[in-house]
Amino acid sequence: MSTLSLPSYTPDHNHSPAYSTESQQYERRLLVPPRQRPSSEFVKQSRSSGLSLRLAAQVDGVTTPVYASREPVEGTVKIAKPDGLACVAVKVEGFLKLKEIAEGGTTTVVLSNETITL
């Protein structure tokens, strides 16, 4: 069995590239700027129990609330008739729905599934 000896290496800290927070003319930024959070609310009301859910930072008129990656879910739960109520729990399900254009298929992946007791 033979061994291979690598050449010696000494880093030259005097010739490291200069970095800056601004791009040069020949450079492109790859970071996507953060999206501006919408100002409307998503509202879902129960017809029989007097319960309503209001979720903030939604686009006006959406049928399902939408959040970007790592965005907080903010909202309120309003209970019109709290008499006899033992506890309130909110179940948050997050999923990614991917539509494939070329083959026409869709895939849904569950990203989170949590129940929070208020």
Backbone torsions as a table, in degrees:
resi	resn	phi	psi	omega
1	MET	NA	129.6	-179.2
2	SER	-103.4	151.8	177.2
3	THR	-113.3	148.3	-178.9
4	LEU	-109.1	129.9	178.7
5	SER	-97.5	127.6	178.4
6	LEU	-84.8	150.8	177.8
7	PRO	-67.3	154.0	179.1
8	SER	-70.1	153.2	-177.9
9	TYR	-137.4	129.7	176.0
10	THR	-127.0	114.8	-179.5
11	PRO	-64.6	140.7	179.3
12	ASP	-107.2	95.6	-177.2
13	HIS	-72.1	-14.0	179.7
14	ASN	-77.6	-16.7	-177.4
15	HIS	-117.7	26.5	176.3
16	SER	-74.4	152.4	-176.7
17	PRO	-66.0	151.7	176.9
18	ALA	-85.2	132.4	179.5
19	TYR	-112.2	148.4	175.7
20	SER	-143.1	163.2	179.5
21	THR	-77.2	-18.6	179.7
22	GLU	-102.5	144.1	179.3
23	SER	-73.3	149.3	173.1
24	GLN	-83.3	171.3	-178.3
25	GLN	-59.5	-34.0	-176.1
26	TYR	-92.0	3.7	-178.3
27	GLU	-108.1	155.9	175.9
28	ARG	-124.8	143.8	174.8
29	ARG	-85.3	134.7	179.3
30	LEU	-101.0	-15.2	-179.0
31	LEU	-71.0	131.6	176.0
32	VAL	-84.8	129.4	-179.8
33	PRO	-64.6	148.7	179.4
34	PRO	-62.4	143.0	-179.2
35	ARG	-76.1	148.4	174.7
36	GLN	-76.6	130.6	-178.4
37	ARG	-74.0	132.0	178.1
38	PRO	-64.3	163.6	-175.3
39	SER	-108.8	-2.1	179.5
40	SER	-84.5	174.7	179.5
41	GLU	-121.6	149.1	170.0
42	PHE	-98.1	127.2	-177.1
43	VAL	-123.6	129.2	176.0
44	LYS	-126.7	125.4	-177.5
45	GLN	-121.4	138.8	175.0
46	SER	-82.2	136.7	-178.8
47	ARG	-76.7	-34.8	-172.7
48	SER	-99.6	-32.8	-171.8
49	SER	-98.3	-3.8	-180.0
50	GLY	70.7	27.7	-179.3
51	LEU	-102.3	137.3	176.1
52	SER	-136.3	145.7	178.7
53	LEU	-120.8	126.1	178.0
54	ARG	-120.5	118.0	179.2
55	LEU	-109.2	128.2	-176.1
56	ALA	-81.7	169.8	173.4
57	ALA	60.0	50.6	179.0
58	GLN	-120.2	155.3	175.3
59	VAL	-74.1	139.5	-177.6
60	ASP	-59.3	128.7	174.8
61	GLY	86.4	9.0	179.9
62	VAL	-70.0	148.5	178.5
63	THR	-94.8	-16.6	176.9
64	THR	-138.2	134.2	179.0
65	PRO	-64.2	144.3	-178.0
66	VAL	-127.3	134.2	177.4
67	TYR	-133.3	144.0	175.5
68	ALA	-81.7	170.9	-179.8
69	SER	-57.6	130.5	177.4
70	ARG	66.7	13.2	175.5
71	GLU	-79.5	141.8	178.0
72	PRO	-72.9	145.8	173.8
73	VAL	-92.7	112.1	-176.8
74	GLU	-119.3	136.4	178.8
75	GLY	178.4	-173.0	-179.8
76	THR	-134.1	149.7	173.2
77	VAL	-113.4	125.3	-179.9
78	LYS	-115.5	129.6	-179.0
79	ILE	-115.5	114.7	-176.6
80	ALA	-74.0	-34.6	-177.9
81	LYS	-124.2	82.6	-176.7
82	PRO	-80.2	-0.6	-179.0
83	ASP	-59.6	130.2	177.2
84	GLY	76.6	9.3	-178.3
85	LEU	-79.1	128.2	-179.2
86	ALA	-90.0	-44.0	177.6
87	CYS	-159.7	163.9	177.2
88	VAL	-124.9	127.5	178.0
89	ALA	-126.6	139.9	177.8
90	VAL	-116.1	127.4	178.2
91	LYS	-101.3	124.3	-179.6
92	VAL	-111.2	118.3	177.1
93	GLU	-114.2	127.1	176.9
94	GLY	-118.6	133.5	178.9
95	PHE	-145.2	157.5	178.3
96	LEU	-111.6	124.5	177.7
97	LYS	-108.1	117.7	-176.7
98	LEU	-111.2	123.4	177.5
99	LYS	-104.6	126.1	177.8
100	GLU	-94.0	122.5	-174.3
101	ILE	-76.0	-48.2	-172.8
102	ALA	-63.2	-48.1	-177.8
103	GLU	-93.5	-12.5	176.6
104	GLY	79.2	12.9	-179.2
105	GLY	-93.7	167.5	175.1
106	THR	-132.2	151.5	177.4
107	THR	-135.0	138.7	175.9
108	THR	-121.4	130.1	-179.3
109	VAL	-122.1	129.1	177.4
110	VAL	-78.2	124.2	-179.9
111	LEU	-98.5	-34.9	177.1
112	SER	-151.5	153.4	178.5
113	ASN	-154.4	90.6	-174.4
114	GLU	-126.2	146.7	172.5
115	THR	-116.3	128.0	-178.1
116	ILE	-117.1	125.6	177.3
117	THR	-90.5	126.1	-178.8
118	LEU	-89.8	NA	NA
